[in-house]
Amino acid sequence: MRTVFCRKYQDELPGLDRAPFPGPAGHDIYENVSAKAWDEWLAHQKRLINEKHLELFDPNTRTYLQEQMILFFKNDDFDKASGYTAEKPES
């Protein structure tokens, strides 16, 4: 199993099987983001798209989501879906 030092979790974790999209940004994610963090980003991105009624064909939406993705992986202040509260793990 391939591992990476995950930028989000600052730990060695299982990595993606392949780059999530072509180009330098996709390669950077492949090399520096764990599969766990990527899956969490996809779920968060879906919440943002749904709550903010974003149109994926709009170039401004794609730019916004790319900026949010960078913030998310760096643990910077990224936009949250206002009505969402994370599930608490069962004890």
Phi, psi and omega in degrees: 000132180281133177240158177224156170276105188287127179299322183286314187262355179050047181207158176280117184222163176302136181264179177287155177285332179203165179298139183288341175200162184287163174097177183300321181295318178295320178294320178299316178296317179303320184276337192229005182231132180285161176299322179299311180296321180296315179298320178295322177297316181301318178294317180294318178301318179298318178297317179298315181300314183291312184292321183268003179052049183282144177258115186292340178280350179279123179302328178295325177295315180298320177296315179301312182294324177295318178297317179295322179298316179299314179298318180301311183288335178271359184061030174276183182283094179258158180294138177250153172284121191296329182268004186261133169235133183295145176290143177271134179298145178288142180277000000 
